[in-house]
Amino acid sequence: MDEPKRGKALREGFSTGSCAAAAAKAAATALLTGVAQSEVSIDLPIGRRVTFPVNACHLEGGGARCSVVKDAGDDPDCTHGAEIVAEVRLRPEPGIGIDGGDGVARVTKAGLGIDVGRAAITRVPLNMITVSVGDALAAGGHDGGAEVVIVVPGGVEMAKKTLNERLGLIGGISILGTSGIVRPYSTAAYKVSIVNSIDVAAAEGLTEVVITTGGKSEEYAQRIWSMLPETAFVQMGDWVGFTLGYCRKKRLAKVDIAGMIGKLSKIAEGEFYTHARQSKVNLDGLAAVAEAAGAAPDVVERIRGANTAREAQEIVLASGVNGFFDRVAWKVSANCRAYAEDAFAVETVITDADGVLLGRAAA
């Protein structure tokens, strides 16, 4: 993921849930007034009222179909620019039924807080759509209810850039949001992905998961722990402590950790948030590990003076320092087990950038 430029004021965007609620209100209003809507205002869960431009609005066959184009602001979201469509029909009975159509995923696995078989529209967006459509019905004097179907053209292709399929969300994207807005580079969004992944694994009865620092590390880890199902693998990114804490909450028996020397060397020194802006590689620590593994004094000093952990790795490999990577892996395992207060066993593997196994240890 590209990092934002420093000093640049990043623009907030809006969630798919907000866009769905706005599109649904526009469609309901168009039905009741007989006039296609060009803009619509809704209330967000954070107490802010926002006006959305309506991309398209058509009255057709006793129903209305309106859309809002998602603006994710400066967040690098795969759904930025997506057309979120709401198809609305009135009904005489009170109440508002909400479902997902083409491009909206269906839930096929437990653990996500949505019943299996239902559309992947989470609780807050469901409420936003209900309230927004209800406001339109009240304003139009309609005593009955409405049926709402949310559609996302191209949602199946968008979903290929997400973890939806692994989580059992099949057929498109999810309609999400808790605040109604999207904050650029939000840690909250990443943490939700971590929680969902672990929840699905636990719901499937798994007691062991593999947490990795990214996509490449996960690819290599899947070769090492090939006996585990895909749902056992969780990309934690830089949020090591958060992920370990949630694994403890779910009462897992074993947590495996996979990554490369850069981030894992930070965990070996007791860092549990590994973003480059927040923590640096401790080359003195790596030099001390090399010394304990029997490296010659000149090798130890070269490691201490290296520019990066990757350079330190190359020095170790060229110098044949036996046991170095196993020692680093053991420190990672021991620190993570201590962080979780011995709630589960921990095993760590370190690979190089090509997936070659360098070190492995459990604690």
Secondary structure, 3 states (H helix, E strand, C coil): CCCCCCCCCCCCEECHHHHHHHHHHHHHHHHHHCCCCCEEEEECCCCCEEEEECCEEEEECCEEEEEEECCCCCCCCCCCCCEEEEEEEEECCCCEEEEECCEECEECCCCCCCCCCCECECHHHHHHHHHHHHHHHHHCCCCCEEEEEEECCCHHHHHCCCCCCCCCEECEECECCCCCEECCCCHHHHHHHHHHHHHHHHHCCCCEEEEECCHHHHHHHHHHCCCCCHHHEEECCCCHHHHHHHHHHCCCCEEEEEECHHHHHHHHCCCCCCCCCCCCCCHHHHHHHHHHCCCCHHHHHHHHCCCCHHHHHHHHHHHCCCCHHHHHHHHHHHHHHHHCCCCCEEEEEEECCCCCEEEEEEC
